[in-house]
Amino acid sequence: MLLLFEKGASRAIASPHDGDGELHIAFAIPAAELAKWEQWLATNRIEVEEKRKWELGGWSLYFRDPDRHLLELATPGVWSVY
């Protein structure tokens, strides 16, 4: 589940979840989908800032949204719990 809030709106309900500045959000994807995502990003002219292979065998693709938030697509093997 991904929850999105209008900037500043969550303060009205005394919530600590109002992010400020450039944020990082990671999405888990199956390893078999990595190439499809790379192609989709290229087709849509979205620059991949980094593609990283992790010690446990997983991969991460990093790119930015229009508000400069860092988005990550992560396959299994990125973290010890995933």
mmCIF file of the N, C-alpha and C atoms, coordinates in Angstrom:
data_MODEL
# 
_entry.id   MODEL 
# 
loop_
_atom_site.group_PDB 
_atom_site.id 
_atom_site.type_symbol 
_atom_site.label_atom_id 
_atom_site.label_alt_id 
_atom_site.label_comp_id 
_atom_site.label_asym_id 
_atom_site.label_entity_id 
_atom_site.label_seq_id 
_atom_site.pdbx_PDB_ins_code 
_atom_site.Cartn_x 
_atom_site.Cartn_y 
_atom_site.Cartn_z 
_atom_site.occupancy 
_atom_site.B_iso_or_equiv 
_atom_site.pdbx_formal_charge 
_atom_site.auth_seq_id 
_atom_site.auth_comp_id 
_atom_site.auth_asym_id 
_atom_site.auth_atom_id 
_atom_site.pdbx_PDB_model_num 
ATOM 1   N N  . MET A 1 1  ? 0.838  -1.147  0.000   1.00 0.00 ? 1  MET A N  1 
ATOM 2   C CA . MET A 1 1  ? 0.000  0.000   0.000   1.00 0.00 ? 1  MET A CA 1 
ATOM 3   C C  . MET A 1 1  ? 0.898  1.229   0.000   1.00 0.00 ? 1  MET A C  1 
ATOM 4   N N  . LEU A 1 2  ? 0.582  2.193   -0.825  1.00 0.00 ? 2  LEU A N  1 
ATOM 5   C CA . LEU A 1 2  ? 1.300  3.452   -0.882  1.00 0.00 ? 2  LEU A CA 1 
ATOM 6   C C  . LEU A 1 2  ? 0.319  4.563   -0.537  1.00 0.00 ? 2  LEU A C  1 
ATOM 7   N N  . LEU A 1 3  ? 0.630  5.308   0.491   1.00 0.00 ? 3  LEU A N  1 
ATOM 8   C CA . LEU A 1 3  ? -0.197 6.438   0.882   1.00 0.00 ? 3  LEU A CA 1 
ATOM 9   C C  . LEU A 1 3  ? 0.482  7.720   0.452   1.00 0.00 ? 3  LEU A C  1 
ATOM 10  N N  . LEU A 1 4  ? -0.255 8.598   -0.171  1.00 0.00 ? 4  LEU A N  1 
ATOM 11  C CA . LEU A 1 4  ? 0.262  9.898   -0.602  1.00 0.00 ? 4  LEU A CA 1 
ATOM 12  C C  . LEU A 1 4  ? -0.564 10.989  0.060   1.00 0.00 ? 4  LEU A C  1 
ATOM 13  N N  . PHE A 1 5  ? 0.104  12.027  0.510   1.00 0.00 ? 5  PHE A N  1 
ATOM 14  C CA . PHE A 1 5  ? -0.572 13.136  1.172   1.00 0.00 ? 5  PHE A CA 1 
ATOM 15  C C  . PHE A 1 5  ? -0.182 14.438  0.501   1.00 0.00 ? 5  PHE A C  1 
ATOM 16  N N  . GLU A 1 6  ? -1.108 15.363  0.433   1.00 0.00 ? 6  GLU A N  1 
ATOM 17  C CA . GLU A 1 6  ? -0.796 16.696  -0.045  1.00 0.00 ? 6  GLU A CA 1 
ATOM 18  C C  . GLU A 1 6  ? 0.175  17.335  0.941   1.00 0.00 ? 6  GLU A C  1 
ATOM 19  N N  . LYS A 1 7  ? 1.230  17.980  0.414   1.00 0.00 ? 7  LYS A N  1 
ATOM 20  C CA . LYS A 1 7  ? 2.247  18.577  1.267   1.00 0.00 ? 7  LYS A CA 1 
ATOM 21  C C  . LYS A 1 7  ? 1.599  19.533  2.266   1.00 0.00 ? 7  LYS A C  1 
ATOM 22  N N  . GLY A 1 8  ? 1.879  19.311  3.537   1.00 0.00 ? 8  GLY A N  1 
ATOM 23  C CA . GLY A 1 8  ? 1.371  20.155  4.594   1.00 0.00 ? 8  GLY A CA 1 
ATOM 24  C C  . GLY A 1 8  ? 0.006  19.750  5.128   1.00 0.00 ? 8  GLY A C  1 
ATOM 25  N N  . ALA A 1 9  ? -0.716 18.928  4.377   1.00 0.00 ? 9  ALA A N  1 
ATOM 26  C CA . ALA A 1 9  ? -2.088 18.567  4.776   1.00 0.00 ? 9  ALA A CA 1 
ATOM 27  C C  . ALA A 1 9  ? -2.121 17.646  5.988   1.00 0.00 ? 9  ALA A C  1 
ATOM 28  N N  . SER A 1 10 ? -1.110 16.808  6.159   1.00 0.00 ? 10 SER A N  1 
ATOM 29  C CA . SER A 1 10 ? -1.166 15.858  7.279   1.00 0.00 ? 10 SER A CA 1 
ATOM 30  C C  . SER A 1 10 ? -0.901 16.539  8.618   1.00 0.00 ? 10 SER A C  1 
ATOM 31  N N  . ARG A 1 11 ? -0.367 17.731  8.610   1.00 0.00 ? 11 ARG A N  1 
ATOM 32  C CA . ARG A 1 11 ? -0.144 18.454  9.868   1.00 0.00 ? 11 ARG A CA 1 
ATOM 33  C C  . ARG A 1 11 ? -1.453 18.811  10.560  1.00 0.00 ? 11 ARG A C  1 
ATOM 34  N N  . ALA A 1 12 ? -2.494 18.934  9.763   1.00 0.00 ? 12 ALA A N  1 
ATOM 35  C CA . ALA A 1 12 ? -3.790 19.307  10.332  1.00 0.00 ? 12 ALA A CA 1 
ATOM 36  C C  . ALA A 1 12 ? -4.328 18.235  11.266  1.00 0.00 ? 12 ALA A C  1 
ATOM 37  N N  . ILE A 1 13 ? -3.843 17.011  11.107  1.00 0.00 ? 13 ILE A N  1 
ATOM 38  C CA . ILE A 1 13 ? -4.305 15.925  11.974  1.00 0.00 ? 13 ILE A CA 1 
ATOM 39  C C  . ILE A 1 13 ? -3.177 15.458  12.906  1.00 0.00 ? 13 ILE A C  1 
ATOM 40  N N  . ALA A 1 14 ? -2.206 16.290  13.119  1.00 0.00 ? 14 ALA A N  1 
ATOM 41  C CA . ALA A 1 14 ? -1.093 16.025  14.030  1.00 0.00 ? 14 ALA A CA 1 
ATOM 42  C C  . ALA A 1 14 ? -0.351 14.734  13.684  1.00 0.00 ? 14 ALA A C  1 
ATOM 43  N N  . SER A 1 15 ? -0.020 14.565  12.400  1.00 0.00 ? 15 SER A N  1 
ATOM 44  C CA . SER A 1 15 ? 0.682  13.369  11.941  1.00 0.00 ? 15 SER A CA 1 
ATOM 45  C C  . SER A 1 15 ? 2.154  13.684  11.674  1.00 0.00 ? 15 SER A C  1 
ATOM 46  N N  . PRO A 1 16 ? 3.067  12.761  12.017  1.00 0.00 ? 16 PRO A N  1 
ATOM 47  C CA . PRO A 1 16 ? 4.494  12.980  11.760  1.00 0.00 ? 16 PRO A CA 1 
ATOM 48  C C  . PRO A 1 16 ? 4.910  12.540  10.358  1.00 0.00 ? 16 PRO A C  1 
ATOM 49  N N  . HIS A 1 17 ? 3.979  12.250  9.464   1.00 0.00 ? 17 HIS A N  1 
ATOM 50  C CA . HIS A 1 17 ? 4.310  11.660  8.173   1.00 0.00 ? 17 HIS A CA 1 
ATOM 51  C C  . HIS A 1 17 ? 4.432  12.663  7.033   1.00 0.00 ? 17 HIS A C  1 
ATOM 52  N N  . ASP A 1 18 ? 4.541  13.911  7.309   1.00 0.00 ? 18 ASP A N  1 
ATOM 53  C CA . ASP A 1 18 ? 4.638  14.916  6.262   1.00 0.00 ? 18 ASP A CA 1 
ATOM 54  C C  . ASP A 1 18 ? 6.109  15.079  5.861   1.00 0.00 ? 18 ASP A C  1 
ATOM 55  N N  . GLY A 1 19 ? 6.507  14.476  4.737   1.00 0.00 ? 19 GLY A N  1 
ATOM 56  C CA . GLY A 1 19 ? 7.881  14.569  4.261   1.00 0.00 ? 19 GLY A CA 1 
ATOM 57  C C  . GLY A 1 19 ? 8.202  15.960  3.736   1.00 0.00 ? 19 GLY A C  1 
ATOM 58  N N  . ASP A 1 20 ? 9.451  16.314  3.798   1.00 0.00 ? 20 ASP A N  1 
ATOM 59  C CA . ASP A 1 20 ? 9.887  17.612  3.309   1.00 0.00 ? 20 ASP A CA 1 
ATOM 60  C C  . ASP A 1 20 ? 11.181 17.411  2.534   1.00 0.00 ? 20 ASP A C  1 
ATOM 61  N N  . GLY A 1 21 ? 11.293 18.044  1.385   1.00 0.00 ? 21 GLY A N  1 
ATOM 62  C CA . GLY A 1 21 ? 12.492 17.907  0.575   1.00 0.00 ? 21 GLY A CA 1 
ATOM 63  C C  . GLY A 1 21 ? 12.425 16.667  -0.299  1.00 0.00 ? 21 GLY A C  1 
ATOM 64  N N  . GLU A 1 22 ? 13.573 16.298  -0.850  1.00 0.00 ? 22 GLU A N  1 
ATOM 65  C CA . GLU A 1 22 ? 13.648 15.128  -1.714  1.00 0.00 ? 22 GLU A CA 1 
ATOM 66  C C  . GLU A 1 22 ? 13.622 13.866  -0.857  1.00 0.00 ? 22 GLU A C  1 
ATOM 67  N N  . LEU A 1 23 ? 12.711 12.951  -1.184  1.00 0.00 ? 23 LEU A N  1 
ATOM 68  C CA . LEU A 1 23 ? 12.527 11.727  -0.418  1.00 0.00 ? 23 LEU A CA 1 
ATOM 69  C C  . LEU A 1 23 ? 12.956 10.516  -1.232  1.00 0.00 ? 23 LEU A C  1 
ATOM 70  N N  . HIS A 1 24 ? 13.110 9.373   -0.578  1.00 0.00 ? 24 HIS A N  1 
ATOM 71  C CA . HIS A 1 24 ? 13.452 8.113   -1.228  1.00 0.00 ? 24 HIS A CA 1 
ATOM 72  C C  . HIS A 1 24 ? 12.331 7.122   -0.980  1.00 0.00 ? 24 HIS A C  1 
ATOM 73  N N  . ILE A 1 25 ? 11.866 6.495   -2.067  1.00 0.00 ? 25 ILE A N  1 
ATOM 74  C CA . ILE A 1 25 ? 10.809 5.505   -1.982  1.00 0.00 ? 25 ILE A CA 1 
ATOM 75  C C  . ILE A 1 25 ? 11.270 4.290   -2.781  1.00 0.00 ? 25 ILE A C  1 
ATOM 76  N N  . ALA A 1 26 ? 11.179 3.101   -2.192  1.00 0.00 ? 26 ALA A N  1 
ATOM 77  C CA . ALA A 1 26 ? 11.570 1.875   -2.880  1.00 0.00 ? 26 ALA A CA 1 
ATOM 78  C C  . ALA A 1 26 ? 10.345 1.002   -3.140  1.00 0.00 ? 26 ALA A C  1 
ATOM 79  N N  . PHE A 1 27 ? 10.311 0.386   -4.304  1.00 0.00 ? 27 PHE A N  1 
ATOM 80  C CA . PHE A 1 27 ? 9.254  -0.542  -4.682  1.00 0.00 ? 27 PHE A CA 1 
ATOM 81  C C  . PHE A 1 27 ? 9.885  -1.895  -4.976  1.00 0.00 ? 27 PHE A C  1 
ATOM 82  N N  . ALA A 1 28 ? 9.331  -2.948  -4.409  1.00 0.00 ? 28 ALA A N  1 
ATOM 83  C CA . ALA A 1 28 ? 9.809  -4.305  -4.656  1.00 0.00 ? 28 ALA A CA 1 
ATOM 84  C C  . ALA A 1 28 ? 9.246  -4.802  -5.983  1.00 0.00 ? 28 ALA A C  1 
ATOM 85  N N  . ILE A 1 29 ? 10.122 -5.390  -6.794  1.00 0.00 ? 29 ILE A N  1 
ATOM 86  C CA . ILE A 1 29 ? 9.696  -5.986  -8.059  1.00 0.00 ? 29 ILE A CA 1 
ATOM 87  C C  . ILE A 1 29 ? 10.326 -7.376  -8.171  1.00 0.00 ? 29 ILE A C  1 
ATOM 88  N N  . PRO A 1 30 ? 9.705  -8.292  -8.910  1.00 0.00 ? 30 PRO A N  1 
ATOM 89  C CA . PRO A 1 30 ? 10.333 -9.591  -9.139  1.00 0.00 ? 30 PRO A CA 1 
ATOM 90  C C  . PRO A 1 30 ? 11.573 -9.417  -10.019 1.00 0.00 ? 30 PRO A C  1 
ATOM 91  N N  . ALA A 1 31 ? 12.589 -10.235 -9.796  1.00 0.00 ? 31 ALA A N  1 
ATOM 92  C CA . ALA A 1 31 ? 13.820 -10.152 -10.591 1.00 0.00 ? 31 ALA A CA 1 
ATOM 93  C C  . ALA A 1 31 ? 13.528 -10.296 -12.082 1.00 0.00 ? 31 ALA A C  1 
ATOM 94  N N  . ALA A 1 32 ? 12.563 -11.132 -12.430 1.00 0.00 ? 32 ALA A N  1 
ATOM 95  C CA . ALA A 1 32 ? 12.224 -11.347 -13.833 1.00 0.00 ? 32 ALA A CA 1 
ATOM 96  C C  . ALA A 1 32 ? 11.645 -10.106 -14.509 1.00 0.00 ? 32 ALA A C  1 
ATOM 97  N N  . GLU A 1 33 ? 11.223 -9.113  -13.741 1.00 0.00 ? 33 GLU A N  1 
ATOM 98  C CA . GLU A 1 33 ? 10.631 -7.889  -14.285 1.00 0.00 ? 33 GLU A CA 1 
ATOM 99  C C  . GLU A 1 33 ? 11.645 -6.762  -14.481 1.00 0.00 ? 33 GLU A C  1 
ATOM 100 N N  . LEU A 1 34 ? 12.875 -6.941  -14.038 1.00 0.00 ? 34 LEU A N  1 
ATOM 101 C CA . LEU A 1 34 ? 13.869 -5.861  -14.090 1.00 0.00 ? 34 LEU A CA 1 
ATOM 102 C C  . LEU A 1 34 ? 14.083 -5.348  -15.515 1.00 0.00 ? 34 LEU A C  1 
ATOM 103 N N  . ALA A 1 35 ? 14.296 -6.228  -16.471 1.00 0.00 ? 35 ALA A N  1 
ATOM 104 C CA . ALA A 1 35 ? 14.538 -5.811  -17.857 1.00 0.00 ? 35 ALA A CA 1 
ATOM 105 C C  . ALA A 1 35 ? 13.339 -5.070  -18.435 1.00 0.00 ? 35 ALA A C  1 
ATOM 106 N N  . LYS A 1 36 ? 12.117 -5.516  -18.103 1.00 0.00 ? 36 LYS A N  1 
ATOM 107 C CA . LYS A 1 36 ? 10.908 -4.822  -18.580 1.00 0.00 ? 36 LYS A CA 1 
ATOM 108 C C  . LYS A 1 36 ? 10.861 -3.394  -18.038 1.00 0.00 ? 36 LYS A C  1 
ATOM 109 N N  . TRP A 1 37 ? 11.213 -3.230  -16.754 1.00 0.00 ? 37 TRP A N  1 
ATOM 110 C CA . TRP A 1 37 ? 11.209 -1.896  -16.161 1.00 0.00 ? 37 TRP A CA 1 
ATOM 111 C C  . TRP A 1 37 ? 12.285 -1.014  -16.792 1.00 0.00 ? 37 TRP A C  1 
ATOM 112 N N  . GLU A 1 38 ? 13.463 -1.584  -17.036 1.00 0.00 ? 38 GLU A N  1 
ATOM 113 C CA . GLU A 1 38 ? 14.515 -0.798  -17.695 1.00 0.00 ? 38 GLU A CA 1 
ATOM 114 C C  . GLU A 1 38 ? 14.041 -0.326  -19.062 1.00 0.00 ? 38 GLU A C  1 
ATOM 115 N N  . GLN A 1 39 ? 13.392 -1.195  -19.816 1.00 0.00 ? 39 GLN A N  1 
ATOM 116 C CA . GLN A 1 39 ? 12.884 -0.822  -21.133 1.00 0.00 ? 39 GLN A CA 1 
ATOM 117 C C  . GLN A 1 39 ? 11.794 0.236   -21.022 1.00 0.00 ? 39 GLN A C  1 
ATOM 118 N N  . TRP A 1 40 ? 10.900 0.078   -20.045 1.00 0.00 ? 40 TRP A N  1 
ATOM 119 C CA . TRP A 1 40 ? 9.821  1.058   -19.862 1.00 0.00 ? 40 TRP A CA 1 
ATOM 120 C C  . TRP A 1 40 ? 10.387 2.439   -19.540 1.00 0.00 ? 40 TRP A C  1 
ATOM 121 N N  . LEU A 1 41 ? 11.368 2.477   -18.643 1.00 0.00 ? 41 LEU A N  1 
ATOM 122 C CA . LEU A 1 41 ? 11.991 3.753   -18.287 1.00 0.00 ? 41 LEU A CA 1 
ATOM 123 C C  . LEU A 1 41 ? 12.659 4.382   -19.503 1.00 0.00 ? 41 LEU A C  1 
ATOM 124 N N  . ALA A 1 42 ? 13.381 3.585   -20.298 1.00 0.00 ? 42 ALA A N  1 
ATOM 125 C CA . ALA A 1 42 ? 14.049 4.101   -21.500 1.00 0.00 ? 42 ALA A CA 1 
ATOM 126 C C  . ALA A 1 42 ? 13.030 4.608   -22.523 1.00 0.00 ? 42 ALA A C  1 
ATOM 127 N N  . THR A 1 43 ? 11.974 3.840   -22.736 1.00 0.00 ? 43 THR A N  1 
ATOM 128 C CA . THR A 1 43 ? 10.925 4.231   -23.691 1.00 0.00 ? 43 THR A CA 1 
ATOM 129 C C  . THR A 1 43 ? 10.282 5.552   -23.285 1.00 0.00 ? 43 THR A C  1 
ATOM 130 N N  . ASN A 1 44 ? 10.133 5.766   -21.998 1.00 0.00 ? 44 ASN A N  1 
ATOM 131 C CA . ASN A 1 44 ? 9.507  6.989   -21.492 1.00 0.00 ? 44 ASN A CA 1 
ATOM 132 C C  . ASN A 1 44 ? 10.520 8.088   -21.175 1.00 0.00 ? 44 ASN A C  1 
ATOM 133 N N  . ARG A 1 45 ? 11.742 7.888   -21.628 1.00 0.00 ? 45 ARG A N  1 
ATOM 134 C CA . ARG A 1 45 ? 12.832 8.871   -21.481 1.00 0.00 ? 45 ARG A CA 1 
ATOM 135 C C  . ARG A 1 45 ? 13.058 9.291   -20.034 1.00 0.00 ? 45 ARG A C  1 
ATOM 136 N N  . ILE A 1 46 ? 13.014 8.303   -19.158 1.00 0.00 ? 46 ILE A N  1 
ATOM 137 C CA . ILE A 1 46 ? 13.284 8.539   -17.749 1.00 0.00 ? 46 ILE A CA 1 
ATOM 138 C C  . ILE A 1 46 ? 14.696 8.039   -17.472 1.00 0.00 ? 46 ILE A C  1 
ATOM 139 N N  . GLU A 1 47 ? 15.557 8.943   -17.066 1.00 0.00 ? 47 GLU A N  1 
ATOM 140 C CA . GLU A 1 47 ? 16.962 8.617   -16.860 1.00 0.00 ? 47 GLU A CA 1 
ATOM 141 C C  . GLU A 1 47 ? 17.156 7.756   -15.614 1.00 0.00 ? 47 GLU A C  1 
ATOM 142 N N  . VAL A 1 48 ? 17.849 6.658   -15.785 1.00 0.00 ? 48 VAL A N  1 
ATOM 143 C CA . VAL A 1 48 ? 18.243 5.827   -14.647 1.00 0.00 ? 48 VAL A CA 1 
ATOM 144 C C  . VAL A 1 48 ? 19.532 6.424   -14.097 1.00 0.00 ? 48 VAL A C  1 
ATOM 145 N N  . GLU A 1 49 ? 19.496 6.879   -12.846 1.00 0.00 ? 49 GLU A N  1 
ATOM 146 C CA . GLU A 1 49 ? 20.680 7.474   -12.233 1.00 0.00 ? 49 GLU A CA 1 
ATOM 147 C C  . GLU A 1 49 ? 21.713 6.430   -11.881 1.00 0.00 ? 49 GLU A C  1 
ATOM 148 N N  . GLU A 1 50 ? 21.243 5.251   -11.474 1.00 0.00 ? 50 GLU A N  1 
ATOM 149 C CA . GLU A 1 50 ? 22.171 4.200   -11.091 1.00 0.00 ? 50 GLU A CA 1 
ATOM 150 C C  . GLU A 1 50 ? 21.480 2.855   -11.180 1.00 0.00 ? 50 GLU A C  1 
ATOM 151 N N  . LYS A 1 51 ? 22.245 1.855   -11.608 1.00 0.00 ? 51 LYS A N  1 
ATOM 152 C CA . LYS A 1 51 ? 21.823 0.457   -11.530 1.00 0.00 ? 51 LYS A CA 1 
ATOM 153 C C  . LYS A 1 51 ? 22.885 -0.221  -10.677 1.00 0.00 ? 51 LYS A C  1 
ATOM 154 N N  . ARG A 1 52 ? 22.459 -0.820  -9.574  1.00 0.00 ? 52 ARG A N  1 
ATOM 155 C CA . ARG A 1 52 ? 23.418 -1.370  -8.612  1.00 0.00 ? 52 ARG A CA 1 
ATOM 156 C C  . ARG A 1 52 ? 23.107 -2.833  -8.320  1.00 0.00 ? 52 ARG A C  1 
ATOM 157 N N  . LYS A 1 53 ? 24.156 -3.652  -8.351  1.00 0.00 ? 53 LYS A N  1 
ATOM 158 C CA . LYS A 1 53 ? 24.042 -5.051  -7.935  1.00 0.00 ? 53 LYS A CA 1 
ATOM 159 C C  . LYS A 1 53 ? 24.520 -5.139  -6.494  1.00 0.00 ? 53 LYS A C  1 
ATOM 160 N N  . TRP A 1 54 ? 23.730 -5.779  -5.636  1.00 0.00 ? 54 TRP A N  1 
ATOM 161 C CA . TRP A 1 54 ? 24.023 -5.888  -4.224  1.00 0.00 ? 54 TRP A CA 1 
ATOM 162 C C  . TRP A 1 54 ? 24.700 -7.216  -3.889  1.00 0.00 ? 54 TRP A C  1 
ATOM 163 N N  . GLU A 1 55 ? 25.361 -7.249  -2.752  1.00 0.00 ? 55 GLU A N  1 
ATOM 164 C CA . GLU A 1 55 ? 26.097 -8.436  -2.293  1.00 0.00 ? 55 GLU A CA 1 
ATOM 165 C C  . GLU A 1 55 ? 25.259 -9.706  -2.280  1.00 0.00 ? 55 GLU A C  1 
ATOM 166 N N  . LEU A 1 56 ? 23.993 -9.576  -1.937  1.00 0.00 ? 56 LEU A N  1 
ATOM 167 C CA . LEU A 1 56 ? 23.110 -10.740 -1.821  1.00 0.00 ? 56 LEU A CA 1 
ATOM 168 C C  . LEU A 1 56 ? 22.500 -11.142 -3.157  1.00 0.00 ? 56 LEU A C  1 
ATOM 169 N N  . GLY A 1 57 ? 22.903 -10.467 -4.245  1.00 0.00 ? 57 GLY A N  1 
ATOM 170 C CA . GLY A 1 57 ? 22.451 -10.832 -5.583  1.00 0.00 ? 57 GLY A CA 1 
ATOM 171 C C  . GLY A 1 57 ? 21.328 -9.998  -6.153  1.00 0.00 ? 57 GLY A C  1 
ATOM 172 N N  . GLY A 1 58 ? 20.732 -9.131  -5.363  1.00 0.00 ? 58 GLY A N  1 
ATOM 173 C CA . GLY A 1 58 ? 19.641 -8.285  -5.852  1.00 0.00 ? 58 GLY A CA 1 
ATOM 174 C C  . GLY A 1 58 ? 20.144 -7.102  -6.654  1.00 0.00 ? 58 GLY A C  1 
ATOM 175 N N  . TRP A 1 59 ? 19.221 -6.496  -7.367  1.00 0.00 ? 59 TRP A N  1 
ATOM 176 C CA . TRP A 1 59 ? 19.507 -5.294  -8.163  1.00 0.00 ? 59 TRP A CA 1 
ATOM 177 C C  . TRP A 1 59 ? 18.603 -4.156  -7.737  1.00 0.00 ? 59 TRP A C  1 
ATOM 178 N N  . SER A 1 60 ? 19.111 -2.925  -7.864  1.00 0.00 ? 60 SER A N  1 
ATOM 179 C CA . SER A 1 60 ? 18.312 -1.718  -7.663  1.00 0.00 ? 60 SER A CA 1 
ATOM 180 C C  . SER A 1 60 ? 18.473 -0.810  -8.866  1.00 0.00 ? 60 SER A C  1 
ATOM 181 N N  . LEU A 1 61 ? 17.369 -0.240  -9.314  1.00 0.00 ? 61 LEU A N  1 
ATOM 182 C CA . LEU A 1 61 ? 17.378 0.818   -10.324 1.00 0.00 ? 61 LEU A CA 1 
ATOM 183 C C  . LEU A 1 61 ? 16.920 2.087   -9.629  1.00 0.00 ? 61 LEU A C  1 
ATOM 184 N N  . TYR A 1 62 ? 17.668 3.171   -9.809  1.00 0.00 ? 62 TYR A N  1 
ATOM 185 C CA . TYR A 1 62 ? 17.332 4.442   -9.176  1.00 0.00 ? 62 TYR A CA 1 
ATOM 186 C C  . TYR A 1 62 ? 17.027 5.481   -10.249 1.00 0.00 ? 62 TYR A C  1 
ATOM 187 N N  . PHE A 1 63 ? 15.950 6.232   -10.055 1.00 0.00 ? 63 PHE A N  1 
ATOM 188 C CA . PHE A 1 63 ? 15.573 7.316   -10.960 1.00 0.00 ? 63 PHE A CA 1 
ATOM 189 C C  . PHE A 1 63 ? 14.773 8.339   -10.169 1.00 0.00 ? 63 PHE A C  1 
ATOM 190 N N  . ARG A 1 64 ? 14.510 9.483   -10.764 1.00 0.00 ? 64 ARG A N  1 
ATOM 191 C CA . ARG A 1 64 ? 13.810 10.583  -10.072 1.00 0.00 ? 64 ARG A CA 1 
ATOM 192 C C  . ARG A 1 64 ? 12.424 10.816  -10.665 1.00 0.00 ? 64 ARG A C  1 
ATOM 193 N N  . ASP A 1 65 ? 11.509 11.227  -9.803  1.00 0.00 ? 65 ASP A N  1 
ATOM 194 C CA . ASP A 1 65 ? 10.203 11.657  -10.293 1.00 0.00 ? 65 ASP A CA 1 
ATOM 195 C C  . ASP A 1 65 ? 10.287 13.156  -10.601 1.00 0.00 ? 65 ASP A C  1 
ATOM 196 N N  . PRO A 1 66 ? 9.223  13.745  -11.150 1.00 0.00 ? 66 PRO A N  1 
ATOM 197 C CA . PRO A 1 66 ? 9.288  15.175  -11.504 1.00 0.00 ? 66 PRO A CA 1 
ATOM 198 C C  . PRO A 1 66 ? 9.576  16.108  -10.321 1.00 0.00 ? 66 PRO A C  1 
ATOM 199 N N  . ASP A 1 67 ? 9.287  15.673  -9.092  1.00 0.00 ? 67 ASP A N  1 
ATOM 200 C CA . ASP A 1 67 ? 9.582  16.498  -7.915  1.00 0.00 ? 67 ASP A CA 1 
ATOM 201 C C  . ASP A 1 67 ? 10.949 16.200  -7.322  1.00 0.00 ? 67 ASP A C  1 
ATOM 202 N N  . ARG A 1 68 ? 11.754 15.404  -8.030  1.00 0.00 ? 68 ARG A N  1 
ATOM 203 C CA . ARG A 1 68 ? 13.128 15.065  -7.659  1.00 0.00 ? 68 ARG A CA 1 
ATOM 204 C C  . ARG A 1 68 ? 13.231 14.050  -6.526  1.00 0.00 ? 68 ARG A C  1 
ATOM 205 N N  . HIS A 1 69 ? 12.130 13.357  -6.204  1.00 0.00 ? 69 HIS A N  1 
ATOM 206 C CA . HIS A 1 69 ? 12.197 12.279  -5.225  1.00 0.00 ? 69 HIS A CA 1 
ATOM 207 C C  . HIS A 1 69 ? 12.943 11.109  -5.868  1.00 0.00 ? 69 HIS A C  1 
ATOM 208 N N  . LEU A 1 70 ? 13.768 10.431  -5.084  1.00 0.00 ? 70 LEU A N  1 
ATOM 209 C CA . LEU A 1 70 ? 14.520 9.290   -5.580  1.00 0.00 ? 70 LEU A CA 1 
ATOM 210 C C  . LEU A 1 70 ? 13.653 8.040   -5.476  1.00 0.00 ? 70 LEU A C  1 
ATOM 211 N N  . LEU A 1 71 ? 13.369 7.420   -6.618  1.00 0.00 ? 71 LEU A N  1 
ATOM 212 C CA . LEU A 1 71 ? 12.575 6.203   -6.662  1.00 0.00 ? 71 LEU A CA 1 
ATOM 213 C C  . LEU A 1 71 ? 13.498 5.032   -6.943  1.00 0.00 ? 71 LEU A C  1 
ATOM 214 N N  . GLU A 1 72 ? 13.226 3.918   -6.302  1.00 0.00 ? 72 GLU A N  1 
ATOM 215 C CA . GLU A 1 72 ? 14.043 2.725   -6.445  1.00 0.00 ? 72 GLU A CA 1 
ATOM 216 C C  . GLU A 1 72 ? 13.155 1.537   -6.770  1.00 0.00 ? 72 GLU A C  1 
ATOM 217 N N  . LEU A 1 73 ? 13.566 0.754   -7.750  1.00 0.00 ? 73 LEU A N  1 
ATOM 218 C CA . LEU A 1 73 ? 12.951 -0.530  -8.026  1.00 0.00 ? 73 LEU A CA 1 
ATOM 219 C C  . LEU A 1 73 ? 13.950 -1.564  -7.545  1.00 0.00 ? 73 LEU A C  1 
ATOM 220 N N  . ALA A 1 74 ? 13.534 -2.426  -6.619  1.00 0.00 ? 74 ALA A N  1 
ATOM 221 C CA . ALA A 1 74 ? 14.449 -3.360  -5.969  1.00 0.00 ? 74 ALA A CA 1 
ATOM 222 C C  . ALA A 1 74 ? 13.971 -4.793  -6.151  1.00 0.00 ? 74 ALA A C  1 
ATOM 223 N N  . THR A 1 75 ? 14.903 -5.662  -6.576  1.00 0.00 ? 75 THR A N  1 
ATOM 224 C CA . THR A 1 75 ? 14.587 -7.080  -6.728  1.00 0.00 ? 75 THR A CA 1 
ATOM 225 C C  . THR A 1 75 ? 14.978 -7.825  -5.456  1.00 0.00 ? 75 THR A C  1 
ATOM 226 N N  . PRO A 1 76 ? 14.483 -9.042  -5.276  1.00 0.00 ? 76 PRO A N  1 
ATOM 227 C CA . PRO A 1 76 ? 14.912 -9.835  -4.127  1.00 0.00 ? 76 PRO A CA 1 
ATOM 228 C C  . PRO A 1 76 ? 16.432 -9.968  -4.087  1.00 0.00 ? 76 PRO A C  1 
ATOM 229 N N  . GLY A 1 77 ? 16.985 -9.926  -2.876  1.00 0.00 ? 77 GLY A N  1 
ATOM 230 C CA . GLY A 1 77 ? 18.432 -10.001 -2.701  1.00 0.00 ? 77 GLY A CA 1 
ATOM 231 C C  . GLY A 1 77 ? 19.068 -8.657  -2.448  1.00 0.00 ? 77 GLY A C  1 
ATOM 232 N N  . VAL A 1 78 ? 18.237 -7.630  -2.283  1.00 0.00 ? 78 VAL A N  1 
ATOM 233 C CA . VAL A 1 78 ? 18.762 -6.294  -1.966  1.00 0.00 ? 78 VAL A CA 1 
ATOM 234 C C  . VAL A 1 78 ? 19.031 -6.178  -0.472  1.00 0.00 ? 78 VAL A C  1 
ATOM 235 N N  . TRP A 1 79 ? 18.104 -6.684  0.334   1.00 0.00 ? 79 TRP A N  1 
ATOM 236 C CA . TRP A 1 79 ? 18.239 -6.661  1.788   1.00 0.00 ? 79 TRP A CA 1 
ATOM 237 C C  . TRP A 1 79 ? 18.221 -8.086  2.316   1.00 0.00 ? 79 TRP A C  1 
ATOM 238 N N  . SER A 1 80 ? 18.697 -8.300  3.508   1.00 0.00 ? 80 SER A N  1 
ATOM 239 C CA . SER A 1 80 ? 18.685 -9.652  4.078   1.00 0.00 ? 80 SER A CA 1 
ATOM 240 C C  . SER A 1 80 ? 17.277 -10.175 4.307   1.00 0.00 ? 80 SER A C  1 
ATOM 241 N N  . VAL A 1 81 ? 16.296 -9.288  4.432   1.00 0.00 ? 81 VAL A N  1 
ATOM 242 C CA . VAL A 1 81 ? 14.908 -9.702  4.645   1.00 0.00 ? 81 VAL A CA 1 
ATOM 243 C C  . VAL A 1 81 ? 14.106 -9.728  3.361   1.00 0.00 ? 81 VAL A C  1 
ATOM 244 N N  . TYR A 1 82 ? 14.743 -9.379  2.233   1.00 0.00 ? 82 TYR A N  1 
ATOM 245 C CA . TYR A 1 82 ? 14.049 -9.382  0.938   1.00 0.00 ? 82 TYR A CA 1 
ATOM 246 C C  . TYR A 1 82 ? 15.009 -9.800  -0.139  1.00 0.00 ? 82 TYR A C  1 
# 
